[in-house]
Amino acid sequence: MIRKCITLIVTSGLFLINSTSCLAAYPDRPVKVVIPFAAGGGADIVGRLVFQKLSTRLGQSFVIENRGSAGGIIGADMVAKAAPDGYTLLLGQTGPNAINPALFSKMPYDPIKDFSPIIQLTSYPYVIVVNPNVPVKNLQELIALSKAKPGSLSFGTAGTGSSAQLAAELFMQATNISMTHIPYKGAGPALMDTMAGVVSLTFGDAASATPLVTSNSLRAIAVTSKRRSALLPQVPTVIESGYPGFEAVAWHAVLAPAKTPPEIIQKLNSEIAIVLSDPELQKRLSQDGIEIIGSSAEDFSIYIKNEVAKWAKVVRNANIKLD
Protein backbone atom coordinates (compact mmCIF):
# COMPACT_ATOMS: atom_id res chain seq x y z
CA MET A 1 0.00 0.00 0.00
CA ILE A 2 1.25 3.50 -0.81
CA ARG A 3 0.55 4.95 2.64
CA LYS A 4 2.57 2.23 4.36
CA CYS A 5 5.44 2.77 1.97
CA ILE A 6 5.52 6.50 2.62
CA THR A 7 5.65 5.91 6.37
CA LEU A 8 8.53 3.51 5.88
CA ILE A 9 10.40 6.08 3.84
CA VAL A 10 10.12 8.71 6.57
CA THR A 11 11.08 6.46 9.47
CA SER A 12 13.85 4.44 7.88
CA GLY A 13 15.49 7.01 5.61
CA LEU A 14 15.68 4.43 2.79
CA PHE A 15 14.07 6.82 0.30
CA LEU A 16 15.38 5.48 -2.98
CA ILE A 17 14.87 1.80 -2.22
CA ASN A 18 11.41 2.13 -0.75
CA SER A 19 10.03 4.71 -3.21
CA THR A 20 11.02 2.37 -6.03
CA SER A 21 9.32 -0.51 -4.25
CA CYS A 22 6.14 1.54 -3.80
CA LEU A 23 6.16 2.50 -7.45
CA ALA A 24 6.55 -1.10 -8.58
CA ALA A 25 3.66 -2.20 -6.37
CA TYR A 26 1.23 0.46 -7.61
CA PRO A 27 -1.54 -0.29 -8.29
CA ASP A 28 -1.97 -3.29 -5.99
CA ARG A 29 -5.76 -2.97 -5.76
CA PRO A 30 -8.58 -1.59 -7.96
CA VAL A 31 -8.41 2.09 -8.91
CA LYS A 32 -11.59 4.16 -9.12
CA VAL A 33 -11.90 6.48 -12.11
CA VAL A 34 -14.57 9.13 -11.74
CA ILE A 35 -16.10 10.36 -14.99
CA PRO A 36 -18.12 13.48 -14.08
CA PHE A 37 -20.64 12.93 -16.87
CA ALA A 38 -23.36 10.42 -17.68
CA ALA A 39 -22.59 7.07 -19.28
CA GLY A 40 -22.58 6.98 -23.06
CA GLY A 41 -21.31 10.51 -23.68
CA GLY A 42 -18.04 11.53 -25.27
CA ALA A 43 -16.05 11.69 -22.03
CA ASP A 44 -17.40 8.31 -20.96
CA ILE A 45 -16.41 6.70 -24.26
CA VAL A 46 -12.88 8.11 -24.13
CA GLY A 47 -12.44 7.15 -20.47
CA ARG A 48 -13.61 3.58 -20.92
CA LEU A 49 -11.45 3.04 -24.00
CA VAL A 50 -8.31 4.32 -22.28
CA PHE A 51 -8.76 2.68 -18.89
CA GLN A 52 -9.85 -0.67 -20.28
CA LYS A 53 -6.53 -0.87 -22.11
CA LEU A 54 -4.63 0.43 -19.06
CA SER A 55 -6.28 -2.25 -16.93
CA THR A 56 -5.11 -4.93 -19.34
CA ARG A 57 -1.61 -3.49 -19.43
CA LEU A 58 -1.17 -3.20 -15.64
CA GLY A 59 -3.16 -6.27 -14.65
CA GLN A 60 -5.36 -4.30 -12.27
CA SER A 61 -8.95 -3.08 -12.43
CA PHE A 62 -9.70 0.54 -13.19
CA VAL A 63 -13.33 0.86 -12.17
CA ILE A 64 -15.37 3.54 -13.92
CA GLU A 65 -17.82 5.51 -11.79
CA ASN A 66 -20.08 7.97 -13.60
CA ARG A 67 -21.02 10.98 -11.47
CA GLY A 68 -22.78 13.16 -14.02
CA SER A 69 -24.39 16.28 -12.60
CA ALA A 70 -23.93 20.05 -12.35
CA GLY A 71 -21.76 20.28 -15.45
CA GLY A 72 -19.18 17.89 -14.05
CA ILE A 73 -18.68 19.77 -10.79
CA ILE A 74 -19.93 17.03 -8.46
CA GLY A 75 -17.66 14.34 -9.89
CA ALA A 76 -14.63 16.61 -10.01
CA ASP A 77 -15.20 17.71 -6.42
CA MET A 78 -15.41 14.08 -5.33
CA VAL A 79 -11.91 13.47 -6.69
CA ALA A 80 -10.54 16.76 -5.34
CA LYS A 81 -11.49 15.64 -1.83
CA ALA A 82 -10.32 12.01 -2.18
CA ALA A 83 -7.18 10.61 -0.56
CA PRO A 84 -4.08 11.47 -2.63
CA ASP A 85 -2.93 7.86 -2.89
CA GLY A 86 -3.43 7.18 -6.60
CA TYR A 87 -6.56 5.07 -6.10
CA THR A 88 -9.07 7.75 -7.12
CA LEU A 89 -8.60 9.46 -10.49
CA LEU A 90 -10.60 11.94 -12.53
CA LEU A 91 -11.37 11.83 -16.23
CA GLY A 92 -11.08 15.59 -16.59
CA GLN A 93 -12.63 17.73 -19.28
CA THR A 94 -12.67 21.34 -20.41
CA GLY A 95 -15.88 22.25 -18.57
CA PRO A 96 -15.26 21.14 -14.98
CA ASN A 97 -11.52 21.73 -15.07
CA ALA A 98 -11.17 24.98 -17.02
CA ILE A 99 -14.47 26.76 -17.74
CA ASN A 100 -16.78 26.19 -14.75
CA PRO A 101 -14.56 28.02 -12.22
CA ALA A 102 -15.23 31.23 -14.15
CA LEU A 103 -18.97 30.61 -14.53
CA PHE A 104 -19.77 30.06 -10.85
CA SER A 105 -19.01 32.53 -8.08
CA LYS A 106 -18.68 29.69 -5.55
CA MET A 107 -16.87 26.51 -6.52
CA PRO A 108 -16.25 23.57 -4.14
CA TYR A 109 -12.75 23.08 -5.56
CA ASP A 110 -9.90 25.05 -7.09
CA PRO A 111 -9.05 23.73 -10.60
CA ILE A 112 -5.34 24.34 -10.08
CA LYS A 113 -4.63 23.86 -6.37
CA ASP A 114 -6.83 20.80 -5.76
CA PHE A 115 -5.58 18.53 -8.55
CA SER A 116 -2.36 16.92 -9.71
CA PRO A 117 -2.37 16.88 -13.53
CA ILE A 118 -1.29 13.53 -14.96
CA ILE A 119 -1.76 13.64 -18.73
CA GLN A 120 -3.81 15.31 -21.43
CA LEU A 121 -5.43 12.54 -23.43
CA THR A 122 -7.15 14.27 -26.33
CA SER A 123 -8.15 17.45 -28.06
CA TYR A 124 -11.01 18.08 -30.45
CA PRO A 125 -12.20 21.17 -32.30
CA TYR A 126 -15.54 22.67 -33.07
CA VAL A 127 -16.76 23.05 -36.63
CA ILE A 128 -18.57 26.26 -37.48
CA VAL A 129 -21.50 25.08 -39.60
CA VAL A 130 -24.22 27.26 -41.12
CA ASN A 131 -27.62 26.57 -42.58
CA PRO A 132 -27.23 26.34 -46.38
CA ASN A 133 -29.64 29.27 -46.81
CA VAL A 134 -27.29 31.62 -44.96
CA PRO A 135 -25.58 33.49 -47.83
CA VAL A 136 -21.97 32.85 -46.83
CA LYS A 137 -19.39 30.47 -48.25
CA ASN A 138 -16.46 31.18 -45.95
CA LEU A 139 -15.53 32.78 -42.64
CA GLN A 140 -14.78 36.20 -44.11
CA GLU A 141 -18.26 36.36 -45.63
CA LEU A 142 -19.83 35.30 -42.32
CA ILE A 143 -18.00 38.06 -40.47
CA ALA A 144 -18.89 40.63 -43.14
CA LEU A 145 -22.58 39.66 -42.95
CA SER A 146 -22.60 39.89 -39.17
CA LYS A 147 -20.96 43.31 -39.20
CA ALA A 148 -23.40 44.55 -41.84
CA LYS A 149 -26.37 43.35 -39.77
CA PRO A 150 -25.27 43.16 -36.09
CA GLY A 151 -27.23 40.58 -34.11
CA SER A 152 -29.06 39.23 -37.16
CA LEU A 153 -27.20 35.92 -37.04
CA SER A 154 -28.06 33.45 -34.28
CA PHE A 155 -26.05 30.49 -33.05
CA GLY A 156 -27.26 27.47 -31.12
CA THR A 157 -25.24 25.57 -28.52
CA ALA A 158 -25.68 22.80 -25.97
CA GLY A 159 -26.56 25.42 -23.36
CA THR A 160 -25.48 28.54 -21.51
CA GLY A 161 -21.95 28.11 -20.24
CA SER A 162 -21.25 25.10 -22.47
CA SER A 163 -17.81 24.80 -24.02
CA ALA A 164 -19.41 25.35 -27.44
CA GLN A 165 -20.85 28.67 -26.30
CA LEU A 166 -17.49 29.69 -24.91
CA ALA A 167 -15.87 28.81 -28.26
CA ALA A 168 -18.44 31.03 -29.99
CA GLU A 169 -17.89 33.85 -27.49
CA LEU A 170 -14.13 33.68 -28.06
CA PHE A 171 -14.76 33.77 -31.80
CA MET A 172 -16.99 36.85 -31.51
CA GLN A 173 -14.44 38.61 -29.31
CA ALA A 174 -11.61 37.78 -31.72
CA THR A 175 -13.53 38.95 -34.80
CA ASN A 176 -15.39 41.85 -33.15
CA ILE A 177 -18.82 40.67 -34.26
CA SER A 178 -22.11 40.14 -32.43
CA MET A 179 -24.44 37.16 -32.81
CA THR A 180 -27.46 36.06 -30.79
CA HIS A 181 -26.99 33.01 -28.58
CA ILE A 182 -29.81 30.45 -28.48
CA PRO A 183 -29.15 27.81 -25.79
CA TYR A 184 -30.49 24.27 -26.19
CA LYS A 185 -30.59 21.24 -23.94
CA GLY A 186 -27.85 19.43 -25.78
CA ALA A 187 -25.70 19.74 -28.89
CA GLY A 188 -27.96 17.48 -30.97
CA PRO A 189 -30.99 19.79 -30.89
CA ALA A 190 -28.76 22.75 -31.74
CA LEU A 191 -27.50 20.94 -34.83
CA MET A 192 -31.01 19.93 -35.86
CA ASP A 193 -32.34 23.47 -35.54
CA THR A 194 -29.39 24.81 -37.52
CA MET A 195 -30.23 22.33 -40.26
CA ALA A 196 -33.91 23.42 -40.09
CA GLY A 197 -33.00 27.10 -40.26
CA VAL A 198 -34.32 27.99 -36.80
CA VAL A 199 -30.83 29.29 -35.97
CA SER A 200 -28.22 30.47 -38.46
CA LEU A 201 -25.27 28.41 -37.29
CA THR A 202 -23.76 26.34 -34.54
CA PHE A 203 -20.38 25.26 -33.24
CA GLY A 204 -20.64 21.48 -33.51
CA ASP A 205 -18.20 18.68 -32.80
CA ALA A 206 -16.66 17.17 -35.92
CA ALA A 207 -18.12 13.67 -35.44
CA SER A 208 -21.70 14.94 -35.27
CA ALA A 209 -21.34 17.64 -37.90
CA THR A 210 -19.47 15.70 -40.59
CA PRO A 211 -22.37 13.51 -41.83
CA LEU A 212 -24.58 16.60 -42.10
CA VAL A 213 -21.88 18.48 -44.01
CA THR A 214 -21.27 15.53 -46.32
CA SER A 215 -24.99 15.31 -47.11
CA ASN A 216 -25.09 19.09 -47.77
CA SER A 217 -27.57 19.57 -44.93
CA LEU A 218 -25.11 22.02 -43.36
CA ARG A 219 -22.20 24.05 -44.73
CA ALA A 220 -18.90 23.95 -42.85
CA ILE A 221 -16.92 27.17 -43.03
CA ALA A 222 -14.14 26.76 -40.45
CA VAL A 223 -12.74 24.60 -37.66
CA THR A 224 -11.55 26.08 -34.38
CA SER A 225 -8.34 24.09 -33.87
CA LYS A 226 -4.82 25.01 -34.94
CA ARG A 227 -4.83 22.19 -37.51
CA ARG A 228 -7.56 21.03 -39.86
CA SER A 229 -9.80 18.18 -38.79
CA ALA A 230 -9.01 14.78 -40.30
CA LEU A 231 -12.75 14.29 -40.79
CA LEU A 232 -13.13 17.51 -42.79
CA PRO A 233 -9.71 18.14 -44.35
CA GLN A 234 -11.19 20.51 -46.93
CA VAL A 235 -12.41 22.94 -44.26
CA PRO A 236 -9.89 25.65 -43.26
CA THR A 237 -9.13 26.67 -39.70
CA VAL A 238 -10.08 30.03 -38.23
CA ILE A 239 -6.34 30.76 -38.21
CA GLU A 240 -6.07 30.09 -41.96
CA SER A 241 -9.11 32.31 -42.47
CA GLY A 242 -7.26 35.36 -41.19
CA TYR A 243 -7.13 35.15 -37.38
CA PRO A 244 -3.65 34.07 -36.22
CA GLY A 245 -3.44 32.36 -32.85
CA PHE A 246 -7.13 31.53 -32.60
CA GLU A 247 -7.85 28.20 -30.95
CA ALA A 248 -10.94 26.93 -29.16
CA VAL A 249 -10.84 23.22 -28.45
CA ALA A 250 -12.26 20.83 -25.92
CA TRP A 251 -10.14 18.12 -24.31
CA HIS A 252 -10.06 15.10 -22.04
CA ALA A 253 -7.39 14.42 -19.44
CA VAL A 254 -6.52 12.42 -16.35
CA LEU A 255 -5.98 14.12 -12.99
CA ALA A 256 -5.49 12.98 -9.41
CA PRO A 257 -6.09 14.72 -6.07
CA ALA A 258 -3.45 17.30 -5.15
CA LYS A 259 -0.41 15.94 -3.30
CA THR A 260 -0.57 12.54 -4.99
CA PRO A 261 3.02 11.19 -4.85
CA PRO A 262 5.01 12.26 -7.94
CA GLU A 263 6.17 8.66 -8.47
CA ILE A 264 2.56 7.62 -9.04
CA ILE A 265 1.90 10.59 -11.31
CA GLN A 266 4.93 9.69 -13.42
CA LYS A 267 4.05 6.00 -13.62
CA LEU A 268 0.49 6.74 -14.70
CA ASN A 269 1.72 9.27 -17.25
CA SER A 270 4.18 6.80 -18.75
CA GLU A 271 1.73 3.90 -18.85
CA ILE A 272 -1.17 5.93 -20.26
CA ALA A 273 1.13 7.38 -22.92
CA ILE A 274 1.89 3.82 -24.04
CA VAL A 275 -1.85 3.06 -24.13
CA LEU A 276 -2.44 6.15 -26.29
CA SER A 277 0.02 4.82 -28.87
CA ASP A 278 -2.17 1.76 -29.44
CA PRO A 279 -3.25 1.72 -33.15
CA GLU A 280 -6.70 0.35 -32.34
CA LEU A 281 -7.36 3.14 -29.84
CA GLN A 282 -6.05 5.79 -32.21
CA LYS A 283 -8.26 4.53 -35.04
CA ARG A 284 -11.35 4.46 -32.82
CA LEU A 285 -10.87 8.03 -31.56
CA SER A 286 -9.93 9.43 -34.97
CA GLN A 287 -13.30 8.24 -36.25
CA ASP A 288 -14.85 10.80 -33.90
CA GLY A 289 -12.50 13.57 -34.98
CA ILE A 290 -10.52 13.34 -31.75
CA GLU A 291 -6.79 13.99 -31.77
CA ILE A 292 -4.59 12.15 -29.29
CA ILE A 293 -2.19 14.37 -27.33
CA GLY A 294 -0.34 12.33 -24.68
CA SER A 295 1.46 15.22 -22.96
CA SER A 296 3.91 15.06 -20.08
CA ALA A 297 2.50 15.88 -16.64
CA GLU A 298 4.56 19.07 -16.59
CA ASP A 299 3.31 20.26 -19.99
CA PHE A 300 -0.28 19.49 -19.08
CA SER A 301 0.08 21.42 -15.83
CA ILE A 302 1.13 24.50 -17.82
CA TYR A 303 -1.61 23.94 -20.38
CA ILE A 304 -4.42 23.70 -17.85
CA LYS A 305 -3.28 26.90 -16.11
CA ASN A 306 -3.37 28.68 -19.46
CA GLU A 307 -6.81 27.25 -20.22
CA VAL A 308 -8.25 28.42 -16.89
CA ALA A 309 -6.92 31.94 -17.49
CA LYS A 310 -8.06 31.98 -21.12
CA TRP A 311 -11.66 30.96 -20.46
CA ALA A 312 -11.94 33.19 -17.39
CA LYS A 313 -11.18 36.17 -19.64
CA VAL A 314 -13.75 35.05 -22.22
CA VAL A 315 -16.43 34.57 -19.55
CA ARG A 316 -15.64 37.95 -17.99
CA ASN A 317 -15.79 39.78 -21.32
CA ALA A 318 -19.06 38.05 -22.25
CA ASN A 319 -20.51 38.64 -18.76
CA ILE A 320 -21.74 35.05 -18.36
CA LYS A 321 -22.74 33.77 -14.93
CA LEU A 322 -24.61 30.62 -13.98
CA ASP A 323 -25.43 31.57 -10.37
Residue pairs with C-beta under 8 A, 6 or more apart in sequence:
1 25
1 28
1 85
2 22
2 25
2 26
2 85
2 86
2 87
2 261
2 264
3 85
5 18
5 19
5 21
5 22
5 25
6 22
6 261
8 14
8 18
9 15
9 18
9 19
9 22
12 18
19 263
22 261
22 263
23 263
23 264
23 267
26 86
26 263
26 264
26 267
27 58
27 60
27 86
27 87
28 60
29 60
29 87
30 60
30 61
30 62
30 63
30 87
31 60
31 61
31 62
31 63
31 86
31 87
31 88
31 89
32 62
32 63
32 65
32 87
32 88
32 89
33 47
33 51
33 62
33 63
33 64
33 65
33 89
33 90
33 91
34 65
34 67
34 75
34 76
34 78
34 79
34 88
34 89
34 90
34 91
35 43
35 44
35 47
35 64
35 65
35 66
35 67
35 68
35 75
35 91
36 43
36 67
36 68
36 69
36 72
36 73
36 74
36 75
36 76
36 78
36 90
36 91
36 93
36 96
37 43
37 44
37 66
37 68
37 72
37 75
37 93
38 44
38 66
38 68
39 66
39 68
41 68
42 205
42 252
42 288
43 91
43 93
43 252
44 64
44 66
45 288
46 91
46 121
46 122
46 252
46 285
46 290
47 64
47 91
47 252
48 64
49 281
49 284
49 285
50 121
50 254
50 272
50 275
50 276
50 281
51 62
51 64
52 62
53 275
53 278
53 281
54 62
54 271
54 272
54 275
55 61
55 62
57 271
57 274
57 275
58 271
62 89
66 75
67 74
67 75
67 78
68 75
69 75
71 95
71 96
71 100
71 161
71 322
72 93
72 95
72 96
72 97
72 100
73 96
73 100
73 104
73 107
73 108
75 90
75 96
76 90
76 92
76 96
76 97
76 109
77 108
77 109
78 88
79 88
79 89
79 90
79 115
79 255
79 256
79 257
80 108
80 109
80 110
80 114
80 115
80 257
80 258
81 109
81 257
82 88
82 257
83 257
84 116
84 256
84 257
84 258
84 259
84 260
84 261
85 260
85 261
85 264
86 256
86 260
86 261
86 264
86 268
88 256
88 257
89 118
89 254
89 255
89 256
89 268
90 115
90 254
90 255
90 256
91 252
91 253
91 254
92 115
92 252
92 253
92 254
92 255
93 250
93 251
93 252
93 253
94 163
94 249
94 250
94 251
94 307
94 311
95 162
95 163
96 111
97 111
97 115
97 253
97 255
97 304
97 307
97 308
98 111
98 304
98 307
98 308
98 310
98 311
99 161
99 163
99 166
99 311
99 315
100 107
100 111
100 161
101 107
101 110
101 111
101 308
101 312
102 308
102 311
102 312
102 314
102 315
102 316
103 161
103 315
103 320
103 321
103 322
103 323
104 321
104 322
104 323
105 321
105 323
106 323
109 115
111 304
111 308
112 304
112 305
112 308
113 258
114 257
114 258
115 255
115 256
115 257
115 258
116 255
116 256
116 257
116 258
116 259
116 260
116 265
116 297
117 253
117 255
117 297
117 300
117 301
117 304
118 253
118 254
118 255
118 256
118 265
118 268
118 269
118 272
118 297
118 300
119 253
119 254
119 268
119 269
119 272
119 273
119 294
119 295
119 296
119 297
119 300
120 251
120 252
120 253
120 293
120 294
120 295
120 299
120 300
120 303
121 251
121 252
121 253
121 254
121 272
121 276
121 292
121 293
121 294
122 251
122 252
122 285
122 290
122 291
122 292
122 293
123 225
123 249
123 250
123 251
123 290
123 291
123 293
124 205
124 206
124 225
124 249
124 250
124 251
124 288
124 289
124 290
124 291
125 206
125 223
125 224
125 225
125 229
125 248
125 249
125 289
126 164
126 167
126 203
126 204
126 205
126 206
126 223
126 224
126 248
126 249
126 250
127 203
127 204
127 205
127 206
127 209
127 210
127 213
127 220
127 222
127 223
127 224
127 229
127 232
127 235
128 139
128 142
128 171
128 201
128 202
128 203
128 220
128 221
128 222
128 223
128 224
128 238
129 191
129 194
129 201
129 202
129 204
129 209
129 212
129 213
129 218
129 219
129 220
129 221
130 136
130 142
130 194
130 200
130 201
130 218
130 219
130 221
131 194
131 195
131 196
131 197
131 199
131 200
131 201
131 218
131 219
132 216
132 217
132 218
132 219
133 197
134 142
134 145
134 153
134 200
134 201
134 219
135 141
135 145
136 142
136 145
136 219
136 221
137 219
137 221
138 221
138 222
138 236
138 241
139 221
139 222
139 236
139 238
139 241
139 242
140 241
140 242
142 153
142 201
142 221
143 175
143 177
145 152
145 153
146 152
146 153
146 175
146 177
146 178
146 179
147 176
147 177
150 177
150 178
151 178
151 179
151 180
153 179
153 180
153 200
153 201
154 179
154 180
154 181
154 182
154 199
154 200
154 201
155 168
155 179
155 180
155 181
155 182
155 199
155 200
155 201
155 202
155 203
156 182
156 183
156 184
156 189
156 190
156 191
156 193
156 194
156 198
156 199
156 201
156 202
157 164
157 165
157 168
157 181
157 182
157 183
157 184
157 187
157 190
157 202
157 203
158 164
158 165
158 183
158 184
158 185
158 186
158 187
158 190
159 165
159 183
159 184
159 185
159 186
160 181
160 183
160 320
160 322
161 320
161 322
162 183
162 187
163 250
164 187
164 190
164 202
164 203
164 204
165 181
165 183
165 203
165 320
166 248
166 311
166 314
166 315
167 203
167 224
167 248
168 179
168 181
168 203
169 314
169 315
169 317
169 318
169 320
170 246
170 248
170 314
171 203
171 224
171 238
171 246
171 248
172 178
172 179
173 314
173 317
173 318
174 238
174 243
174 246
175 243
179 200
179 201
182 190
182 193
182 198
182 199
184 190
184 193
187 202
187 204
187 205
187 208
188 208
190 199
190 202
190 204
191 202
191 204
191 208
191 209
191 212
191 218
193 199
194 200
194 201
194 202
194 204
194 218
195 212
195 217
195 218
203 224
203 248
205 250
205 288
205 289
206 223
206 229
206 231
206 232
206 288
206 289
207 231
207 287
207 288
207 289
207 290
209 218
209 220
209 232
210 231
210 232
210 289
212 218
213 219
213 220
213 232
213 235
220 232
220 235
221 235
222 235
222 236
222 237
222 238
222 241
223 229
223 232
223 235
223 236
223 237
223 238
224 237
224 238
224 246
224 247
224 248
224 249
225 237
225 247
225 249
225 291
226 237
226 239
226 247
227 237
227 291
228 235
228 236
228 237
228 240
229 235
229 289
230 286
230 289
230 291
231 289
232 289
237 246
238 246
238 248
239 245
239 246
239 247
251 293
253 300
253 304
254 268
254 272
256 264
256 265
256 268
265 297
266 297
269 296
269 297
272 294
273 294
275 281
276 282
276 292
276 293
276 294
277 294
281 292
282 292
285 291
285 292
295 303
